């Protein structure tokens, strides 16, 4: 539920009735318990405009607030902060409503939008490696979040499936056609062998170049070999996506080849708009003095990534009617996206109101702060990393309980994949991702396993009760007050994460929620003999609501739960 929005509205109404500025009212969660549940700290800015004392103004605004349903008390602190405490019965009644709501108190947006989400983007001809991890995980979590909040999400997997290298690859495939299945079973070796032949054999290199011309001319045989190669490459990707549990399908594929026919048309349109300039034989679009020109066609006639991205932006706006277009890509591509966004806007390839976002992220590093590599110094294949995560998770959890082989494999998969995802999503996405197996698979700290274990513990409590949850939440102390409030903040958390495209906002909330629940669990017995029936029921309801929100939040992040760990 939107508690924060309601408080902001209440304060804005008070400011309005006093004829004070009320256009930027922002209420935030109180940083300390003694500061209340929420805090409004905007009085200093308003007082500065009014040239008056902020504390006196805060008292005036506070005394003008009329709310008997939600607010228990308020006080002015410091130079003009308004601290706000919420009523216990307000929290109780809303927790009860939350129990019978599949959406856990989170309303669908009344202003839905169509969001195009571009993420993962593997290159065909190479197996997915650790460099694809963050785009795939972050992108999928954001897609789940946007959809849950009511937006229509169109996932787009912009694969690299065109260009000069494919002339080389289909030439090598044709040479090895009799054993193509075995040749393509290891894409990395296939690519390296083809590259070696291209470098060492002039006849093979010439044939590769001829194949590029045939592909561009859509010659049937060349396209057939190209289709076979792309299909095999995509099977490798789909295997990884399935193991990782992400929602990318074949129908989400939009490769570079999809836009190929539009590229000469796009250049003509740029020329008609007087945006093209010839520079040393290349076709460029010059932007402002702070940005280098965007080269859209090289002097040898080749198109670039920028050209394809401009075509994709136009297609996503004009054909897919997107109002928000997000690119989940390495932060090092920031200048590239800044350039193409500006060109697209200058050329009216996108609508003026279309929201264009580069959702950047840092690199995957090892514990020493260097780029993450395999033991032999090579690129880590993503499927190998996921298999190792599952293996390590199995070793970690089997020491804690007795499991059947099937049970162990299932839980190890949930824990291992969850650990890899959560370790990424628990960080501010623009930070570098420090890969540390021991930290990822720890039962302590902000890890998936810590969250998943809390869910399993609550599930165990509810199974031992084995009855119907029927009653009201009775808030008897500060811990119960804070837990109920934390549960009701779920919608505000999701809205913030969506607006900022920051999944770590959700994982930070989850960690705080679970840490608070553990304190509640330790200090407020639930099933202990002698606990009054209504108190026991109240604590069971709080536990049930906590488990539901953990499960839903993890599902949005693309992480599963297990009933037993």
N, C-alpha and C positions, 0 to 999 in steps of 0.2 A: 504494500500500500504506500501511496505517495505522502508519507508524513511530512517530509521536508517541504514539499510543494504546498501543503496545507498551512504549515507554519509561515511560510513566506507570504502566502496570500493574506493570512491574518494580520501580519505586521504591515504589509502593503496597504491594507484597508485602514489601519490605524494612522499611518502616515498620510494617506489621502484625505482622511477626515480632518486632519490637522493642517492640510494644505502644505505638506512637506514633500520633497522629491521622493518618489517611490518606484522609480524605473529599474533600479538595480538592487533589489532586496535579495540577499543570499544568506540563507541559514545553513550552518554547518554543524556536524556532530561535535559535541563538546569534547575537548581533548583530555579532560580529567573528570572523574566522577563528581568532584566537588563543584564543578562548573555547570552541573545539570546534565540533561540529556541532549540538548541542542543549545546553540549560541548564535546570537545575531551581533555581528561586530561592525555593522555599517554606519553606526551613528557618528563616528569621527568624520567620515567623508561628508555626510549630510550637514553636520554642524559647521564644517569648514565652509561649505557653500552658503549656509545661513549666517555665518560669522557669529556663532553663539557657543555656549559651553556644551560639549557633547554629553556630559553626565546629566546635566539638567534636562537636555533634550531627550535623552534615553528614558529618564523618569517620566517625562510627559507622555512619550509614546507608550511606555509600558502601562501606565495608569489609564490610558485610553483604550487598551485592548480588552474586549469583552468576549470571553470564551469560557463557558462552564462545562463543556463536554470533553475537551481534550487536555487543557493545561491545568496542572495542579497548582503550580506556583511559578513566579518569576522574580528575579532580582537583578538590580543593576550593579555591575562590578567594574572595578578599575576606572578607566577613563570614559566608559560609556558602553560596555558590553551588556547585552541583555541575556541573562542565563534563564533557560526554560526547562522546567520539569513536567513530564506528562503524568496524567492520572493513571493509577493502577487499574481502575475499572475500565478505562478506555482501552488499555493494552489487553486486558483479559477478554473483553467482548470481541475484539478484533482477532485474537488468537483463535477463539472458538469458530469464528466465521471462516478463517483460513483452513481449518481442519476439513471442511466439506467442499473445498474448492480445488479442482484439479490443477489450477494455475497458481495455487498457493498465494492468492492475494494480488497477483500481478495481472493488471488489465492489459488487453491488446491496445495498441496505439490507435487513436481515432484518426490520426493523420498518417496512414500507411504510405509507404513509398516503394518504388521498385528499385532494388539495389543490385547492381552488377558487381560481383566479387571475383576478382582475378587473383588466383593463387596456385601454388605448387609449381606449375610451368616447367616440367622436366624436358630435357633434350632427348629426342629419339636417337637411338644408336648407342646410348650409354645407360647403364643401370643407374637408378636413382641412388644418390649418395647423401651423406650427412648434410651437405649444403642445401638440399631440398627440404630438410626437416622442419625448419622454423616456418617457412612460408606455408607449408602444408598444414601444420598443426594450428598456427595462429589463424590462418584463413578459414579453416573448417570451424574452429570455435566461434569466430565472428559470424560466420554464416548461420550457425545454430542459434546464436544470440539474436541476430536480426529477425530470423524467422519466428522465434518464440515471442518476440515483442510485436509481431504482426506484420512485418515487412515482407514483401515478395522478393525473394532472393534468387537471382539467376547466377549460378556458379559458372565460371569460365576458366577452363584450364588451357592457357595459351601455350601450347607446346611448340618447341622448335622442330619443325618437320619440313623445312624448305631450305634451299640455298646450295652452294657449290659442294658442300660435303656429301650431299645425297647422290650426286653423280658418282662419286667415289664409292660410296657404300653399295649402290645397286650394281656397279660394275663388279665389285668383289662378290656380291651375292650371286650374280649370273655365272661367274667363274666357278663357284662352289655349289651350283644348283642341285647337283645330285645328292649332296649331303647338307642341304640348307637347314634342316631342323637341328642337326647337331652343331652346325656353324653358328646358328643364331641363339643357341641355348646359353652361351656366355657372351652377352652383347659387348662387354668391355674388351674381351680378347678379339672379337670380330672387328670392332672399330680399330683397335691398335694394329691388327694384321692388315686391314685395308689401308690404313694411313702409311704403314711401312711400304706396302706395294706402290702406293702413289708416289712416295718420295724416291724410290729406287728404280722404278720401271717407267720409262718415258712413254712407252706404248700404252701402258695401263693408265697413266696420267692423262694422255690424250683421249682415251676412250671415256674416262671419267668426265672430262670437259664436254665431250660430245653428248654424254647422257644428260648433263645439265641443260643443254639446248633442247634435247628431246623432251625432257620434263616440262620445260617452259612452253614447248609447242604442244604439250599434252599427247605425245606419241603413245599409242596404246600399250606396247610392250614395256616401255620404260615405266609408265604409270602402274602397270600390273606388278612389276617388281617392287616399285616404291610402296604400293599398298601392302604388299606382303611384309615388307620390312617394318612399316609403321604398325601394322597389326601385331606383329611379334613384340615390338617394343612396348606397345600399350599393354599387352598381356603381362609383361614384367611389372609395369606400373600398377596395374590393377591388383596384382598379387600383394604388392606393398600396401596399397590403399586398404585392401581387405584386412590385412594383419594389423594395420595401424588404426582401423576403424574410422576412416574418414568418408565423407559423403560425396566423393567425386565419382561420376559415372561416365560412360562413353559419350552419352549425349551432351556432356558438359565440355567436351573437347572443341576448342576453336584454335587450330594451329595457324602458323604463319601462312601456310598454303591457302587457307580459307580466304585471306585478304589479297592474295597475289594479283588477281585480275583487276582489283580496284586501284592498285598503286599508280599506274600511268594516268588513270582518271583523276586521282587525287592531285597529282602534280599539275595537270591541266587546270584544275580548279584553283590551286594556289597561284598559278600564273595569271589566271583571269582576275584574281583579287589583288594583283600587283604585289604579291608577297614573296615571289621567287626572285633570287638574284644569282647570277652566274659568277662563281669565284674559282679561278684556276680550273675551269672545266666542270666543276661540281655545282649542283643546284642546291641553293641554301635559302633558309629563311632567317633574316637577321632580326634579332629581338632588341631589347634595350641594352644600353652599354654595360650593364652588370652581368649579362649572360652572353656566352659565346653563340655564334650562329648555329642553327640546326641544319645539318647536312641531310637532305632527303634523297639525293641521288649522287653517287660518286662519279668521278670523271670517266670511269670505265663502264658506266651505265648501270652499275649495281645499286639496288636499294638497300636501305639500312633498317636497323631495329626501329628507329624513330619513325620511318615511313609507315611501317606496319602498325606501330602503336597509334599513329594518327588515324589510320584507316579503321582500326579497332574502336577508337574513341567515337568516330563518326557513326560506325555501325551500331554501337551500343546506345548511342543517343537517338539516332534517327530510326533505327529498326527495332531495337529492344525497348525504346522509350524509358531509359533509366533516368532517375532523378538523382541518384547517388552512385558514383563509380569509384570503386576502391581497388587499389593495386597493393597486394601484400608482397612486398619485395624488399630485398636487402637495402639498408640505409645508404649504402654507397651509390645507389642509383638515384639519390635525391635530386641531383642536378638534371639528370636525364628527364625525370618526370616533371620537374618544374618547367623545363623547356617545352616538352610536348603539350603540357596543359596550356601554356601561354599561346603556343601556335594554334592549338585547337580552338581556343577562345577568340583569337584574332581572326581566324578564318570562319568563325561561326559553325564549326563542325560539331560543337556542343551548344546546348541552350545556355543562356545567360545564368539561369537559376540552377543549372546542374552542378551538384557538389562533386568535385574531383579531389580524390585523396590518395596520396602515397602513404601507405601504412608500413613504415620502415621498421626494420629490426636489425639487431647487432649480429655478430658472427658467433659460431659455435667454437668455443675454445677448450683446451684441456686445462688441467689444474695449474699448469705452469704459466698460463696466459698466452699460449701459442695456438695457432689454428689446429683444430682437432684432426688427428691423422691416425691411420692404422698402425699396428706395431712395426710394420716394415716401412713406415713413412709415407704410405700411399693414401689415396682417398678412401674413406670408410664407406662401404656400401650400406645403404639404409637397411636392407633386409638383414644383413649380418648383425647390425646394431640391435635391431628389434629381437632377433633370435637370442642374442646374448642377454638382453634385458629379461626375457622370459626365463632363461636358464638361471640367471642370478636371482631372480625373484623366487623361483622354486626352491633354491638352496636356502634363501633367507627365511621363508615361511615354514618349511617343513620341520624346522627345529622347534616350532612353537606348539604344534598339535599333531594329532594323528589324522592323516588324510588317505583316502583311496587314491590310486594312480590317476583315475579320471578326474577326481575332485582336485588333486594337486595341480594337474595340467591346466584345468580351467581357471583356478584361482591364480596360478602363476602368470597366466596370460593377462588376466585382468590387472594384476598388481604390476607386472613388468611394463606393459604398454602404458598403463596409467602413470607409472613413475616417469617414463620418458616424456610424456605429454605435460604432466604437471610441473616437472622441473623447468620446462620452457615457459609455461603459462603462469607460473608463480612470479616471474620476473617482469619488470618493466620491459616491454618488447624492444625498446631502443638500446637496452643494455646488452653487452656481450653475454652469451650463454656459456657458463663454465660447466663443463660436463664432468660429473663426479659420481661414479656408481655408488659409493658408500653413502653419500649424502642423499642421493635420489631414493635409495631403498632403505632409508632409516625409518624407524617407528617414531622418531622424535623430530621436532621442528616442522617447518612448513613444507611437508612432503605429501604426495598422494597417499602413501601408506598410512600416515598419521590420520588423514581425513577418512580413508576407507576403513581403517580399524575402528574409528569412533562410530561410524555407521554400523559396522558389524556388532559392536558392543551394545548399541541402542537396540538393534534388532534382537539380540539375545535377551535383553530386558523385556521387550514386548512379547517375545515367545514364552518366556517364563510366566508372564502375567496371564496370557492366553484367555483373555476376556474381552468384553466390549468396552470401548472407551466412551463413557457417557457421563458427562458432568461439566463443570466449569473450571476455568483456570482461576486459582486463588493465589494471588501474589502476596507472599508472606514476608519476603525480605528483599534486600538490595540485589542479590544474585538473581532471583526470579524476575525481578523488575527488569534488570539488564538483559536477561536472556529473552524475555518476551519482546522487549524493544528491538533487540538484534534480529529476531525472526521477522518482525514487521518492517525492517529496513530493506528486505530482500528486493523489492521493486525499485527502490531508489538506487540500489547498487547496480542492478541490471541496466537501468536507464543511463547511469553515469558511464558504465563500461561501453555501452552502445554509442553514446554521443562522442566519446573520446577514442573509440576503437581500441580499448585497452583491456584485454582479458584478465590481466593481473589484478584488476579491481575486484573481480569475482573471486579469484583464489585468495586474495588478502582477506576478503570478507569471510570466506570459508574457514580460513585458519583462525581468525578471531572468534568466529562462532563456535568452532570445535573446542578451542582453548577455554572459552567461557563455559561451554557445556560441561567439560571435564571438571571444572571448579564446582559447578552446580551439582554434579553427580557425586563428588567427594563430600560435599558439605550438606547436601539435602537428600537423605536416604529415600529411596523410591519404593522398594519392595520389602523393606525391613519390617519385621513383626512389631506391632504396636503403633504403626503410623495410622492416623485417622483416615477413614475411607475417602473422604472428600479431598484430603491433602494428597493421598496416594494417587487418586485419579487426576488431580491437577498436575502433578509432576509427571505422570505418564503421558498426559496430553502434550505437555511441553517437550517431552522426549520424542514423542511421535512426530510432532511438528518439526523438530530439529532434524530428525532422520529424513523426512520428506524433502526438506530444503537442501540438505546435503546431497541427496540423490539427484534432485532436479538441477542443482548448480553444477554438479559433476557431469551430468548428462549434457548440459549446454557446453561445457568445456570438452566434451567428447570422451569422457572417462566413465567407465563402468564401476559398479559397486559389487561386493560379494557379501552374502549374508553371514559368512563365517570366514575369519582370517586368523 
